[in-house]
Amino acid sequence: MKRILLLSDTHGYLDERILSRAAEHDQIWHAGDWGSIGVFEKLSELRPVRGVYGNIDGQDIRACCPKELSFSCEGVQVYMTHICGYPEHYNAQAKMRILQERPQIVVAGHSHILKVMYDKKLAHLHLNPGAAGKHGFHRIRTMLSFEIDGNDIRNMNVLEYPK
């Protein structure tokens, strides 16, 4: 079993609440717009990190994080990219990858809008953790916490913090 902390759109911001939550998990997934290499470095000191770069990220982040990432966690196949849309509204590149790889989880960021949706048509769980940073229009900072045990995705929790 793996406990996952999923966040996105930190835009260079980390606080003790994020770091404390990260330390409680086995893996940290970041769906882009890190904002600084320091965010990547601090999170990597705590736990293994998987992530993609976002549209605001510079060459330092792009050197250590790809645009798209496909991987397996326990028995679950995951596809992650910063900008992909959401069920019924995926962009062409993301939809092609989803159709080719058939992941059980699709992770996106960018919108600053928390979304946890099951896509019946493409048979996967779509996760967008919203935004954990302070930059942007969102009023509440959000992250997702969940467990993967074999093929089971369970105990999904939304973590909310004031901006």
C-alpha positions as CSV (number, residue, x, y, z in Angstrom):
1,M,0.0,0.0,0.0
2,K,1.2,3.5,-0.8
3,R,-0.1,6.8,0.6
4,I,-0.1,9.5,-2.0
5,L,-0.1,13.3,-1.6
6,L,-1.1,14.9,-4.8
7,L,-0.6,18.7,-5.3
8,S,-0.2,21.2,-8.1
9,D,0.2,24.8,-8.8
10,T,2.4,25.7,-5.8
11,H,3.9,28.6,-7.8
12,G,6.9,28.7,-5.5
13,Y,5.0,28.5,-2.3
14,L,5.4,25.9,0.4
15,D,4.4,26.2,4.1
16,E,4.7,24.0,7.1
17,R,1.2,22.5,6.6
18,I,2.2,21.2,3.1
19,L,5.6,19.9,4.4
20,S,3.9,18.2,7.4
21,R,1.3,16.5,5.1
22,A,4.0,15.5,2.7
23,A,5.9,13.7,5.5
24,E,2.8,11.7,6.3
25,H,2.8,10.1,2.9
26,D,4.8,7.5,1.0
27,Q,5.0,9.4,-2.3
28,I,4.4,13.0,-3.5
29,W,2.9,13.6,-6.9
30,H,3.1,17.2,-8.3
31,A,1.1,18.1,-11.4
32,G,3.1,21.1,-12.5
33,D,3.6,24.8,-12.0
34,W,6.1,24.3,-9.2
35,G,7.3,27.8,-9.5
36,S,10.8,27.2,-8.3
37,I,13.3,24.4,-8.0
38,G,13.3,24.9,-4.3
39,V,9.8,23.4,-4.0
40,F,11.0,20.3,-5.8
41,E,14.1,20.1,-3.7
42,K,12.3,20.5,-0.3
43,L,9.6,17.9,-1.2
44,S,12.3,15.5,-2.5
45,E,14.1,15.7,0.8
46,L,10.9,14.3,2.5
47,R,9.7,11.6,0.2
48,P,10.0,10.3,-3.4
49,V,8.5,12.8,-5.8
50,R,6.9,12.2,-9.2
51,G,6.0,15.3,-11.2
52,V,5.6,17.1,-14.5
53,Y,6.5,20.7,-15.4
54,G,3.8,23.3,-15.9
55,N,3.5,26.3,-18.2
56,I,5.2,28.7,-15.7
57,D,8.1,26.4,-14.9
58,G,11.6,27.3,-16.1
59,Q,14.4,25.2,-17.4
60,D,15.5,24.1,-13.9
61,I,12.2,22.3,-13.4
62,R,12.0,21.1,-17.0
63,A,15.4,19.5,-16.6
64,C,14.1,17.2,-13.8
65,C,10.4,16.8,-14.7
66,P,9.0,15.9,-18.1
67,K,5.9,17.4,-19.8
68,E,4.0,14.1,-19.5
69,L,4.6,11.1,-17.2
70,S,3.3,7.6,-17.3
71,F,4.0,5.2,-14.4
72,S,2.7,2.4,-12.3
73,C,2.0,2.7,-8.6
74,E,1.2,-0.6,-7.0
75,G,-1.1,-2.2,-9.6
76,V,-2.5,1.1,-10.9
77,Q,-1.4,2.8,-14.2
78,V,-1.1,6.6,-14.0
79,Y,-0.9,9.3,-16.7
80,M,0.1,12.8,-15.5
81,T,0.4,16.1,-17.4
82,H,-0.1,19.7,-16.4
83,I,-2.6,20.8,-19.0
84,C,-5.0,18.2,-20.4
85,G,-8.6,19.3,-19.7
86,Y,-11.0,17.0,-18.0
87,P,-13.5,14.2,-19.0
88,E,-15.4,15.0,-22.2
89,H,-13.0,18.0,-22.7
90,Y,-9.5,16.5,-23.0
91,N,-7.1,18.2,-25.4
92,A,-6.0,16.1,-28.4
93,Q,-2.6,15.2,-27.1
94,A,-3.9,14.0,-23.7
95,K,-6.8,12.1,-25.2
96,M,-4.4,10.3,-27.6
97,R,-2.2,9.2,-24.7
98,I,-5.2,8.2,-22.6
99,L,-6.6,6.0,-25.4
100,Q,-3.1,4.4,-26.0
101,E,-2.2,3.8,-22.4
102,R,-5.6,3.2,-20.8
103,P,-4.5,4.5,-17.3
104,Q,-6.7,4.0,-14.2
105,I,-5.8,7.5,-13.0
106,V,-5.3,10.7,-15.1
107,V,-3.7,13.6,-13.2
108,A,-3.8,17.2,-14.3
109,G,-3.2,20.6,-12.8
110,H,-3.3,24.1,-14.3
111,S,-7.0,25.1,-13.7
112,H,-6.6,25.8,-9.9
113,I,-10.0,24.0,-9.7
114,L,-10.2,20.8,-7.6
115,K,-11.8,18.0,-9.6
116,V,-12.2,14.3,-8.7
117,M,-14.3,12.7,-11.4
118,Y,-14.7,9.2,-12.8
119,D,-14.7,9.1,-16.6
120,K,-17.1,6.3,-17.5
121,K,-16.4,6.6,-21.2
122,L,-12.6,6.2,-20.9
123,A,-12.7,4.2,-17.6
124,H,-10.4,6.2,-15.3
125,L,-10.4,8.4,-12.3
126,H,-9.5,12.0,-13.2
127,L,-7.8,13.9,-10.5
128,N,-6.9,17.6,-10.4
129,P,-5.8,18.7,-6.9
130,G,-6.6,22.4,-7.5
131,A,-3.8,24.7,-6.3
132,A,-1.7,24.4,-3.2
133,G,0.0,27.8,-3.6
134,K,-1.2,31.3,-3.0
135,H,-0.9,32.7,-6.6
136,G,-4.1,32.7,-8.6
137,F,-7.9,33.2,-8.4
138,H,-8.7,30.3,-6.1
139,R,-9.9,31.2,-2.5
140,I,-8.9,27.9,-0.8
141,R,-5.6,26.1,-1.3
142,T,-6.3,22.4,-1.9
143,M,-4.4,19.1,-2.2
144,L,-5.5,15.4,-2.4
145,S,-4.5,12.6,-0.2
146,F,-5.3,8.9,-1.0
147,E,-4.1,5.4,-0.9
148,I,-3.3,2.9,-3.6
149,D,-3.4,-0.7,-2.5
150,G,-2.9,-3.2,-5.3
151,N,-5.5,-2.1,-7.8
152,D,-7.6,-0.3,-5.2
153,I,-7.7,3.5,-5.0
154,R,-9.2,4.4,-1.7
155,N,-9.5,6.9,1.2
156,M,-9.6,9.9,-1.0
157,N,-9.5,13.1,1.1
158,V,-9.5,16.7,0.1
159,L,-7.0,18.8,2.2
160,E,-8.1,22.5,2.3
161,Y,-6.2,25.4,3.7
162,P,-6.9,29.2,3.7
163,K,-5.1,31.2,1.1
